[in-house]
Amino acid sequence: MGNNNSSSKHKSKKIEFYKEIDNKPMDLEVEKELKYYIPNNYEDIDRLHMFHFFQRYLFQGNYSSPIEEGLMRGKYKVLDIGCGPGTWLLDLANKYEKSVFYGLDNNSVHPNEASTRA
């Protein structure tokens, strides 16, 4: 999925939210047929944002693996499948500017910040 023609292309991108399958744009009719069982109005998106920050506070971080050094050096590419509004990805992308983050979701609730950084 996505276009992987150039490694320099990936270095300039922070987060990519794909709306394509096998390098072909997703048909809007197909997207409408996908079932999304979680409400996606503004109140629910705000709830998901707040839930992310609550979990980060509760667990004292965004992850439990020993990957801090690799993220700082840009050693890793992170994929979040079912990313919803992308709060977790944006949180990490703002902290680890050298790493690359990808988000996939079948619902278009991504924030404007992600579009400008993709």
The first five atom37 places (N, CA, C, CB, O) and aatype in JSON, in Angstrom:
{
  "aatype": [12, 7, 2, 2, 2, 15, 15, 15, 11, 8, 11, 15, 11, 11, 9, 6, 13, 18, 11, 6, 9, 3, 2, 11, 14, 12, 3, 10, 6, 19, 6, 11, 6, 10, 11, 18, 18, 9, 14, 2, 2, 18, 6, 3, 9, 3, 1, 10, 8, 12, 13, 8, 13, 13, 5, 1, 18, 10, 13, 5, 7, 2, 18, 15, 15, 14, 9, 6, 6, 7, 10, 12, 1, 7, 11, 18, 11, 19, 10, 3, 9, 7, 4, 7, 14, 7, 16, 17, 10, 10, 3, 10, 0, 2, 11, 18, 6, 11, 15, 19, 13, 18, 7, 10, 3, 2, 2, 15, 19, 8, 14, 2, 6, 0, 15, 16, 1, 0],
  "atom_mask": [
    [1, 1, 1, 1, 1],
    [1, 1, 1, 0, 1],
    [1, 1, 1, 1, 1],
    [1, 1, 1, 1, 1],
    [1, 1, 1, 1, 1],
    [1, 1, 1, 1, 1],
    [1, 1, 1, 1, 1],
    [1, 1, 1, 1, 1],
    [1, 1, 1, 1, 1],
    [1, 1, 1, 1, 1],
    [1, 1, 1, 1, 1],
    [1, 1, 1, 1, 1],
    [1, 1, 1, 1, 1],
    [1, 1, 1, 1, 1],
    [1, 1, 1, 1, 1],
    [1, 1, 1, 1, 1],
    [1, 1, 1, 1, 1],
    [1, 1, 1, 1, 1],
    [1, 1, 1, 1, 1],
    [1, 1, 1, 1, 1],
    [1, 1, 1, 1, 1],
    [1, 1, 1, 1, 1],
    [1, 1, 1, 1, 1],
    [1, 1, 1, 1, 1],
    [1, 1, 1, 1, 1],
    [1, 1, 1, 1, 1],
    [1, 1, 1, 1, 1],
    [1, 1, 1, 1, 1],
    [1, 1, 1, 1, 1],
    [1, 1, 1, 1, 1],
    [1, 1, 1, 1, 1],
    [1, 1, 1, 1, 1],
    [1, 1, 1, 1, 1],
    [1, 1, 1, 1, 1],
    [1, 1, 1, 1, 1],
    [1, 1, 1, 1, 1],
    [1, 1, 1, 1, 1],
    [1, 1, 1, 1, 1],
    [1, 1, 1, 1, 1],
    [1, 1, 1, 1, 1],
    [1, 1, 1, 1, 1],
    [1, 1, 1, 1, 1],
    [1, 1, 1, 1, 1],
    [1, 1, 1, 1, 1],
    [1, 1, 1, 1, 1],
    [1, 1, 1, 1, 1],
    [1, 1, 1, 1, 1],
    [1, 1, 1, 1, 1],
    [1, 1, 1, 1, 1],
    [1, 1, 1, 1, 1],
    [1, 1, 1, 1, 1],
    [1, 1, 1, 1, 1],
    [1, 1, 1, 1, 1],
    [1, 1, 1, 1, 1],
    [1, 1, 1, 1, 1],
    [1, 1, 1, 1, 1],
    [1, 1, 1, 1, 1],
    [1, 1, 1, 1, 1],
    [1, 1, 1, 1, 1],
    [1, 1, 1, 1, 1],
    [1, 1, 1, 0, 1],
    [1, 1, 1, 1, 1],
    [1, 1, 1, 1, 1],
    [1, 1, 1, 1, 1],
    [1, 1, 1, 1, 1],
    [1, 1, 1, 1, 1],
    [1, 1, 1, 1, 1],
    [1, 1, 1, 1, 1],
    [1, 1, 1, 1, 1],
    [1, 1, 1, 0, 1],
    [1, 1, 1, 1, 1],
    [1, 1, 1, 1, 1],
    [1, 1, 1, 1, 1],
    [1, 1, 1, 0, 1],
    [1, 1, 1, 1, 1],
    [1, 1, 1, 1, 1],
    [1, 1, 1, 1, 1],
    [1, 1, 1, 1, 1],
    [1, 1, 1, 1, 1],
    [1, 1, 1, 1, 1],
    [1, 1, 1, 1, 1],
    [1, 1, 1, 0, 1],
    [1, 1, 1, 1, 1],
    [1, 1, 1, 0, 1],
    [1, 1, 1, 1, 1],
    [1, 1, 1, 0, 1],
    [1, 1, 1, 1, 1],
    [1, 1, 1, 1, 1],
    [1, 1, 1, 1, 1],
    [1, 1, 1, 1, 1],
    [1, 1, 1, 1, 1],
    [1, 1, 1, 1, 1],
    [1, 1, 1, 1, 1],
    [1, 1, 1, 1, 1],
    [1, 1, 1, 1, 1],
    [1, 1, 1, 1, 1],
    [1, 1, 1, 1, 1],
    [1, 1, 1, 1, 1],
    [1, 1, 1, 1, 1],
    [1, 1, 1, 1, 1],
    [1, 1, 1, 1, 1],
    [1, 1, 1, 1, 1],
    [1, 1, 1, 0, 1],
    [1, 1, 1, 1, 1],
    [1, 1, 1, 1, 1],
    [1, 1, 1, 1, 1],
    [1, 1, 1, 1, 1],
    [1, 1, 1, 1, 1],
    [1, 1, 1, 1, 1],
    [1, 1, 1, 1, 1],
    [1, 1, 1, 1, 1],
    [1, 1, 1, 1, 1],
    [1, 1, 1, 1, 1],
    [1, 1, 1, 1, 1],
    [1, 1, 1, 1, 1],
    [1, 1, 1, 1, 1],
    [1, 1, 1, 1, 1],
    [1, 1, 1, 1, 1]
  ],
  "atom_positions": [
    [[0.84, -1.18, 0.0], [0.0, 0.0, 0.0], [0.87, 1.23, 0.0], [-0.95, 0.0, 1.2], [1.94, 1.25, 0.61]],
    [[0.43, 2.24, -0.66], [1.2, 3.47, -0.7], [2.27, 3.42, -1.75], [0.0, 0.0, 0.0], [2.49, 2.38, -2.37]],
    [[2.94, 4.52, -1.95], [3.97, 4.62, -2.95], [5.32, 4.62, -2.25], [3.79, 5.88, -3.81], [5.62, 5.52, -1.47]],
    [[6.13, 3.61, -2.51], [7.43, 3.48, -1.86], [8.56, 3.67, -2.85], [7.56, 2.12, -1.17], [9.59, 2.99, -2.74]],
    [[8.42, 4.56, -3.81], [9.41, 4.74, -4.85], [10.7, 5.38, -4.36], [8.85, 5.56, -5.95], [11.76, 5.12, -4.93]],
    [[10.65, 6.18, -3.35], [11.83, 6.94, -2.95], [11.96, 6.99, -1.44], [11.76, 8.35, -3.51], [11.01, 7.33, -0.73]],
    [[13.15, 6.64, -0.94], [13.36, 6.71, 0.51], [13.43, 8.15, 0.97], [14.64, 5.96, 0.9], [13.06, 8.44, 2.11]],
    [[13.9, 9.08, 0.12], [13.94, 10.49, 0.52], [12.53, 11.04, 0.69], [14.71, 11.32, -0.51], [12.31, 11.95, 1.49]],
    [[11.59, 10.48, -0.05], [10.19, 10.91, 0.09], [9.71, 10.61, 1.51], [9.29, 10.2, -0.95], [9.02, 11.44, 2.11]],
    [[10.07, 9.45, 2.04], [9.64, 9.07, 3.38], [10.3, 9.92, 4.45], [9.93, 7.61, 3.63], [9.7, 10.18, 5.49]],
    [[11.52, 10.35, 4.23], [12.21, 11.15, 5.23], [11.54, 12.52, 5.4], [13.67, 11.33, 4.84], [11.59, 13.1, 6.48]],
    [[10.92, 13.04, 4.34], [10.3, 14.35, 4.44], [8.88, 14.27, 4.99], [10.28, 15.01, 3.08], [8.29, 15.3, 5.32]],
    [[8.34, 13.08, 5.11], [6.97, 12.93, 5.59], [6.98, 12.52, 7.05], [6.2, 11.9, 4.75], [7.83, 11.74, 7.49]],
    [[6.03, 13.04, 7.78], [5.9, 12.68, 9.18], [4.82, 11.63, 9.38], [5.6, 13.91, 10.03], [5.05, 10.62, 10.04]],
    [[3.65, 11.87, 8.8], [2.53, 10.94, 8.95], [1.84, 10.83, 7.61], [1.54, 11.41, 10.06], [1.63, 11.83, 6.93]],
    [[1.49, 9.62, 7.24], [0.74, 9.42, 6.01], [-0.55, 8.68, 6.34], [1.57, 8.64, 4.96], [-0.52, 7.64, 7.0]],
    [[-1.67, 9.21, 5.89], [-2.94, 8.54, 6.03], [-3.35, 8.12, 4.62], [-4.03, 9.46, 6.7], [-3.68, 8.96, 3.79]],
    [[-3.32, 6.82, 4.36], [-3.58, 6.32, 3.02], [-5.05, 6.23, 2.69], [-2.94, 4.99, 2.85], [-5.85, 5.77, 3.51]],
    [[-5.4, 6.66, 1.5], [-6.75, 6.52, 0.98], [-6.64, 5.79, -0.36], [-7.47, 7.92, 0.82], [-7.34, 6.12, -1.32]],
    [[-5.74, 4.8, -0.43], [-5.54, 4.07, -1.67], [-5.27, 2.61, -1.37], [-4.39, 4.68, -2.49], [-4.85, 2.25, -0.26]],
    [[-5.52, 1.77, -2.36], [-5.23, 0.35, -2.26], [-4.43, -0.02, -3.5], [-6.55, -0.51, -2.15], [-4.85, 0.26, -4.62]],
    [[-3.27, -0.66, -3.32], [-2.38, -1.03, -4.42], [-2.09, 0.15, -5.34], [-3.0, -2.17, -5.23], [-2.18, 0.03, -6.56]],
    [[-1.75, 1.28, -4.77], [-1.4, 2.51, -5.49], [-2.53, 3.08, -6.33], [-0.23, 2.25, -6.37], [-2.28, 3.91, -7.2]],
    [[-3.76, 2.65, -6.1], [-4.93, 3.18, -6.81], [-5.82, 3.87, -5.79], [-5.7, 2.05, -7.57], [-6.06, 3.33, -4.72]],
    [[-6.31, 5.06, -6.13], [-7.2, 5.75, -5.18], [-8.41, 4.9, -4.84], [-7.65, 7.1, -5.75], [-8.97, 4.22, -5.69]],
    [[-8.81, 4.96, -3.58], [-9.98, 4.21, -3.15], [-11.24, 4.82, -3.73], [-10.06, 4.17, -1.62], [-11.41, 6.04, -3.68]],
    [[-12.11, 4.01, -4.26], [-13.38, 4.46, -4.81], [-14.26, 4.94, -3.66], [-14.08, 3.33, -5.62], [-14.44, 4.23, -2.67]],
    [[-14.82, 6.13, -3.79], [-15.65, 6.67, -2.72], [-16.85, 5.79, -2.44], [-16.11, 8.07, -3.07], [-17.31, 5.72, -1.3]],
    [[-17.37, 5.12, -3.46], [-18.52, 4.22, -3.24], [-18.1, 3.04, -2.38], [-19.09, 3.73, -4.59], [-18.86, 2.59, -1.52]],
    [[-16.89, 2.53, -2.6], [-16.38, 1.43, -1.78], [-16.23, 1.9, -0.34], [-15.03, 0.9, -2.32], [-16.58, 1.18, 0.59]],
    [[-15.7, 3.11, -0.16], [-15.51, 3.65, 1.18], [-16.85, 3.78, 1.91], [-14.81, 5.01, 1.12], [-16.92, 3.52, 3.11]],
    [[-17.9, 4.18, 1.2], [-19.21, 4.32, 1.82], [-19.77, 2.97, 2.26], [-20.18, 4.98, 0.85], [-20.53, 2.9, 3.23]],
    [[-19.39, 1.89, 1.56], [-19.89, 0.57, 1.9], [-19.19, -0.04, 3.11], [-19.74, -0.35, 0.72], [-19.71, -0.97, 3.72]],
    [[-18.01, 0.47, 3.47], [-17.3, -0.06, 4.63], [-18.08, 0.27, 5.89], [-15.86, 0.52, 4.7], [-18.53, 1.4, 6.08]],
    [[-18.23, -0.72, 6.74], [-18.99, -0.5, 7.97], [-18.05, 0.05, 9.04], [-19.67, -1.81, 8.46], [-16.99, -0.5, 9.3]],
    [[-18.46, 1.13, 9.65], [-17.71, 1.75, 10.73], [-18.66, 1.86, 11.9], [-17.11, 3.15, 10.31], [-19.58, 2.69, 11.89]],
    [[-18.45, 1.03, 12.9], [-19.42, 0.89, 13.98], [-19.28, 1.92, 15.09], [-19.31, -0.46, 14.56], [-20.14, 2.02, 15.96]],
    [[-18.21, 2.68, 15.07], [-17.99, 3.68, 16.12], [-18.46, 5.03, 15.6], [-16.48, 3.73, 16.55], [-18.11, 5.4, 14.48]],
    [[-19.24, 5.77, 16.36], [-19.69, 7.09, 15.89], [-18.49, 7.98, 15.57], [-20.58, 7.77, 16.96], [-17.44, 7.89, 16.2]],
    [[-18.66, 8.85, 14.58], [-17.54, 9.71, 14.19], [-17.94, 11.18, 14.1], [-16.97, 9.26, 12.85], [-17.48, 11.9, 13.22]],
    [[-18.79, 11.61, 15.02], [-19.12, 13.03, 15.07], [-18.06, 13.74, 15.93], [-20.56, 13.26, 15.65], [-17.2, 13.1, 16.52]],
    [[-18.14, 15.06, 15.99], [-17.1, 15.83, 16.69], [-17.0, 15.49, 18.17], [-17.38, 17.31, 16.54], [-15.9, 15.49, 18.73]],
    [[-18.12, 15.2, 18.81], [-18.07, 14.85, 20.24], [-17.3, 13.55, 20.45], [-19.5, 14.72, 20.81], [-16.53, 13.43, 21.4]],
    [[-17.52, 12.58, 19.57], [-16.82, 11.3, 19.72], [-15.34, 11.42, 19.38], [-17.47, 10.25, 18.85], [-14.51, 10.76, 19.99]],
    [[-15.02, 12.25, 18.41], [-13.61, 12.48, 18.09], [-12.92, 13.16, 19.27], [-13.47, 13.34, 16.8], [-11.8, 12.78, 19.62]],
    [[-13.57, 14.14, 19.88], [-13.02, 14.77, 21.08], [-12.86, 13.76, 22.21], [-13.91, 15.93, 21.54], [-11.87, 13.8, 22.94]],
    [[-13.82, 12.86, 22.35], [-13.74, 11.82, 23.37], [-12.53, 10.92, 23.12], [-15.04, 10.98, 23.4], [-11.82, 10.56, 24.07]],
    [[-12.28, 10.56, 21.86], [-11.12, 9.74, 21.54], [-9.81, 10.48, 21.85], [-11.15, 9.32, 20.07], [-8.86, 9.87, 22.34]],
    [[-9.76, 11.77, 21.55], [-8.57, 12.57, 21.89], [-8.34, 12.56, 23.4], [-8.72, 14.03, 21.37], [-7.22, 12.33, 23.85]],
    [[-9.38, 12.82, 24.16], [-9.25, 12.85, 25.62], [-8.86, 11.47, 26.17], [-10.57, 13.32, 26.26], [-8.07, 11.38, 27.1]],
    [[-9.42, 10.42, 25.59], [-9.1, 9.07, 26.04], [-7.62, 8.77, 25.82], [-9.98, 8.03, 25.3], [-6.99, 8.12, 26.65]],
    [[-7.07, 9.23, 24.71], [-5.64, 9.04, 24.45], [-4.8, 9.68, 25.55], [-5.25, 9.61, 23.08], [-3.89, 9.05, 26.09]],
    [[-5.11, 10.94, 25.87], [-4.31, 11.64, 26.87], [-4.51, 11.06, 28.27], [-4.66, 13.13, 26.87], [-3.59, 11.07, 29.09]],
    [[-5.7, 10.55, 28.55], [-5.95, 9.86, 29.81], [-5.09, 8.6, 29.91], [-7.45, 9.51, 29.96], [-4.47, 8.35, 30.94]],
    [[-5.07, 7.81, 28.83], [-4.25, 6.6, 28.83], [-2.77, 6.93, 28.95], [-4.5, 5.79, 27.55], [-2.04, 6.24, 29.67]],
    [[-2.32, 7.97, 28.26], [-0.91, 8.36, 28.35], [-0.55, 8.73, 29.78], [-0.6, 9.53, 27.4], [0.52, 8.37, 30.27]],
    [[-1.43, 9.46, 30.45], [-1.2, 9.82, 31.85], [-1.22, 8.59, 32.74], [-2.26, 10.84, 32.32], [-0.36, 8.41, 33.6]],
    [[-2.21, 7.73, 32.54], [-2.38, 6.54, 33.37], [-1.17, 5.61, 33.27], [-3.64, 5.8, 32.96], [-0.7, 5.09, 34.28]],
    [[-0.68, 5.39, 32.05], [0.44, 4.48, 31.83], [1.79, 5.19, 31.81], [0.24, 3.72, 30.54], [2.82, 4.55, 31.6]],
    [[1.79, 6.5, 32.03], [3.02, 7.31, 32.08], [3.83, 7.2, 30.79], [3.87, 6.88, 33.25], [5.06, 7.11, 30.83]],
    [[3.15, 7.2, 29.65], [3.83, 7.17, 28.36], [2.92, 6.65, 27.26], [0.0, 0.0, 0.0], [1.79, 6.24, 27.51]],
    [[3.45, 6.68, 26.04], [2.69, 6.24, 24.88], [2.95, 4.79, 24.49], [3.0, 7.12, 23.72], [2.24, 4.25, 23.64]],
    [[3.94, 4.16, 25.1], [4.29, 2.78, 24.76], [5.05, 2.18, 25.93], [5.13, 2.7, 23.44], [5.52, 2.9, 26.81]],
    [[5.17, 0.86, 25.93], [5.88, 0.2, 27.04], [7.15, -0.5, 26.57], [4.96, -0.8, 27.72], [7.88, -1.06, 27.39]],
    [[7.44, -0.48, 25.29], [8.62, -1.15, 24.75], [9.85, -0.25, 24.88], [8.41, -1.54, 23.28], [9.72, 0.97, 24.94]],
    [[11.05, -0.85, 24.92], [12.28, -0.06, 25.02], [12.71, 0.47, 23.64], [13.42, -0.91, 25.64], [13.71, 0.0, 23.09]],
    [[11.97, 1.43, 23.09], [12.24, 1.91, 21.74], [12.58, 3.4, 21.69], [11.04, 1.64, 20.86], [12.69, 3.96, 20.6]],
    [[12.73, 4.02, 22.82], [12.97, 5.48, 22.89], [14.16, 5.91, 22.03], [13.2, 5.91, 24.34], [14.04, 6.84, 21.24]],
    [[15.28, 5.24, 22.2], [16.49, 5.64, 21.47], [16.31, 5.5, 19.96], [17.69, 4.8, 21.93], [16.73, 6.37, 19.2]],
    [[15.68, 4.41, 19.53], [15.44, 4.21, 18.1], [14.51, 5.25, 17.51], [0.0, 0.0, 0.0], [14.73, 5.71, 16.39]],
    [[13.49, 5.62, 18.26], [12.57, 6.66, 17.79], [13.29, 8.0, 17.69], [11.36, 6.78, 18.72], [13.06, 8.76, 16.74]],
    [[14.15, 8.3, 18.65], [14.89, 9.57, 18.64], [15.82, 9.65, 17.43], [15.7, 9.73, 19.94], [15.98, 10.72, 16.84]],
    [[16.42, 8.54, 17.05], [17.37, 8.51, 15.93], [16.69, 8.37, 14.57], [18.34, 7.37, 16.12], [17.35, 8.49, 13.54]],
    [[15.39, 8.11, 14.55], [14.7, 7.91, 13.29], [14.9, 6.51, 12.74], [0.0, 0.0, 0.0], [14.8, 6.29, 11.53]],
    [[15.19, 5.58, 13.62], [15.48, 4.21, 13.23], [14.22, 3.43, 12.87], [16.21, 3.5, 14.35], [14.3, 2.43, 12.15]],
    [[13.05, 3.87, 13.34], [11.82, 3.09, 13.17], [10.8, 3.8, 12.3], [11.21, 2.79, 14.51], [10.76, 5.03, 12.22]],
    [[9.97, 2.98, 11.66], [8.76, 3.44, 11.0], [7.62, 2.81, 11.79], [8.71, 3.04, 9.45], [7.64, 1.61, 12.07]],
    [[6.63, 3.61, 12.16], [5.54, 3.15, 13.02], [4.25, 3.11, 12.21], [5.38, 4.07, 14.26], [3.9, 4.08, 11.53]],
    [[3.53, 1.99, 12.29], [2.25, 1.81, 11.62], [1.17, 1.64, 12.67], [2.28, 0.6, 10.65], [1.26, 0.77, 13.54]],
    [[0.13, 2.47, 12.59], [-1.02, 2.37, 13.49], [-2.23, 2.01, 12.63], [-1.26, 3.72, 14.28], [-2.75, 2.85, 11.89]],
    [[-2.68, 0.76, 12.74], [-3.84, 0.3, 11.98], [-5.08, 0.53, 12.83], [-3.7, -1.21, 11.59], [-5.15, 0.1, 13.98]],
    [[-6.06, 1.21, 12.25], [-7.25, 1.59, 13.01], [-6.95, 2.8, 13.86], [0.0, 0.0, 0.0], [-7.33, 2.85, 15.03]],
    [[-6.26, 3.78, 13.28], [-5.75, 4.93, 14.04], [-6.8, 5.95, 14.45], [-4.7, 5.62, 13.25], [-6.52, 6.84, 15.24]],
    [[-8.02, 5.82, 13.92], [-9.05, 6.8, 14.28], [-8.61, 8.2, 13.91], [0.0, 0.0, 0.0], [-8.18, 8.42, 12.78]],
    [[-8.72, 9.15, 14.82], [-8.32, 10.52, 14.5], [-6.81, 10.74, 14.48], [-8.95, 11.47, 15.49], [-6.36, 11.85, 14.18]],
    [[-6.02, 9.73, 14.79], [-4.57, 9.84, 14.7], [-3.9, 10.54, 15.86], [0.0, 0.0, 0.0], [-2.77, 11.02, 15.73]],
    [[-4.56, 10.62, 17.0], [-4.02, 11.35, 18.15], [-2.7, 10.75, 18.62], [-5.02, 11.35, 19.29], [-1.74, 11.48, 18.88]],
    [[-2.65, 9.43, 18.73], [-1.44, 8.76, 19.2], [-0.29, 9.02, 18.23], [-1.68, 7.24, 19.35], [0.83, 9.32, 18.66]],
    [[-0.56, 8.92, 16.92], [0.48, 9.16, 15.93], [1.0, 10.59, 15.97], [-0.04, 8.85, 14.54], [2.21, 10.82, 15.94]],
    [[0.09, 11.55, 16.05], [0.53, 12.95, 16.11], [1.33, 13.24, 17.37], [-0.68, 13.87, 16.04], [2.29, 14.0, 17.34]],
    [[0.93, 12.63, 18.47], [1.65, 12.8, 19.73], [3.09, 12.31, 19.57], [0.93, 12.05, 20.87], [4.02, 12.99, 19.98]],
    [[3.26, 11.14, 18.98], [4.59, 10.59, 18.78], [5.37, 11.37, 17.72], [4.51, 9.13, 18.37], [6.56, 11.64, 17.9]],
    [[4.71, 11.74, 16.62], [5.39, 12.46, 15.54], [5.92, 13.81, 16.01], [4.45, 12.65, 14.36], [6.97, 14.25, 15.55]],
    [[5.21, 14.46, 16.89], [5.69, 15.74, 17.42], [6.89, 15.57, 18.33], [4.57, 16.44, 18.18], [7.73, 16.46, 18.41]],
    [[6.99, 14.44, 19.0], [8.11, 14.19, 19.91], [9.32, 13.61, 19.18], [7.68, 13.26, 21.04], [10.46, 13.94, 19.5]],
    [[9.08, 12.73, 18.21], [10.16, 12.02, 17.52], [10.16, 12.44, 16.05], [9.99, 10.47, 17.65], [9.64, 11.73, 15.19]],
    [[10.75, 13.58, 15.77], [10.69, 14.18, 14.44], [11.48, 13.41, 13.4], [11.18, 15.58, 14.5], [11.22, 13.59, 12.2]],
    [[12.43, 12.59, 13.78], [13.23, 11.85, 12.81], [12.57, 10.55, 12.37], [14.59, 11.56, 13.38], [12.95, 9.99, 11.34]],
    [[11.61, 10.06, 13.11], [10.93, 8.82, 12.74], [9.74, 9.12, 11.83], [10.46, 8.06, 14.0], [9.29, 10.26, 11.74]],
    [[9.26, 8.08, 11.17], [8.14, 8.21, 10.24], [6.96, 7.43, 10.8], [8.52, 7.71, 8.81], [7.13, 6.33, 11.32]],
    [[5.77, 8.0, 10.68], [4.57, 7.39, 11.24], [3.49, 7.28, 10.17], [4.05, 8.21, 12.45], [3.25, 8.22, 9.41]],
    [[2.85, 6.1, 10.11], [1.78, 5.84, 9.15], [0.5, 5.5, 9.9], [2.17, 4.68, 8.18], [0.53, 4.78, 10.91]],
    [[-0.61, 6.02, 9.42], [-1.89, 5.72, 10.03], [-2.88, 5.22, 9.01], [0.0, 0.0, 0.0], [-3.03, 5.81, 7.94]],
    [[-3.57, 4.12, 9.33], [-4.6, 3.56, 8.46], [-5.91, 3.49, 9.21], [-4.19, 2.16, 7.94], [-5.97, 3.02, 10.35]],
    [[-6.97, 3.95, 8.58], [-8.3, 3.83, 9.15], [-9.3, 3.89, 8.01], [-8.58, 4.94, 10.21], [-9.06, 4.57, 7.02]],
    [[-10.41, 3.18, 8.15], [-11.39, 3.2, 7.07], [-12.38, 4.35, 7.22], [-12.14, 1.89, 7.03], [-13.34, 4.43, 6.46]],
    [[-12.15, 5.22, 8.18], [-13.0, 6.37, 8.37], [-12.16, 7.64, 8.28], [-13.75, 6.3, 9.73], [-11.06, 7.69, 8.85]],
    [[-12.64, 8.64, 7.59], [-11.87, 9.87, 7.37], [-12.1, 10.87, 8.49], [-12.24, 10.5, 6.02], [-12.87, 11.82, 8.33]],
    [[-11.45, 10.67, 9.61], [-11.57, 11.6, 10.73], [-10.21, 12.17, 11.12], [-12.21, 10.91, 11.95], [-10.01, 12.59, 12.26]],
    [[-9.28, 12.19, 10.17], [-7.93, 12.64, 10.47], [-7.89, 14.15, 10.62], [-6.96, 12.19, 9.38], [-8.58, 14.86, 9.89]],
    [[-7.09, 14.64, 11.54], [-7.0, 16.09, 11.77], [-6.29, 16.8, 10.63], [-6.27, 16.36, 13.08], [-5.53, 16.19, 9.88]],
    [[-6.53, 18.1, 10.5], [-5.89, 18.9, 9.46], [-4.38, 18.9, 9.6], [-6.41, 20.33, 9.5], [-3.67, 18.97, 8.59]],
    [[-3.88, 18.83, 10.82], [-2.43, 18.83, 11.04], [-1.77, 17.67, 10.32], [-2.11, 18.77, 12.54], [-0.67, 17.82, 9.79]],
    [[-2.42, 16.52, 10.29], [-1.86, 15.35, 9.62], [-1.73, 15.59, 8.13], [-2.72, 14.11, 9.88], [-0.75, 15.17, 7.52]],
    [[-2.68, 16.25, 7.53], [-2.63, 16.52, 6.1], [-1.46, 17.43, 5.76], [-3.94, 17.15, 5.63], [-0.81, 17.23, 4.73]],
    [[-1.18, 18.4, 6.58], [-0.08, 19.32, 6.3], [1.27, 18.67, 6.55], [-0.21, 20.57, 7.14], [2.28, 19.12, 6.02]],
    [[1.3, 17.62, 7.34], [2.56, 16.96, 7.65], [2.78, 15.73, 6.79], [2.6, 16.57, 9.1], [3.86, 15.14, 6.84]],
    [[1.81, 15.33, 6.0], [1.95, 14.12, 5.19], [2.63, 14.43, 3.88], [0.59, 13.49, 4.92], [2.83, 13.53, 3.07]]
  ]
}
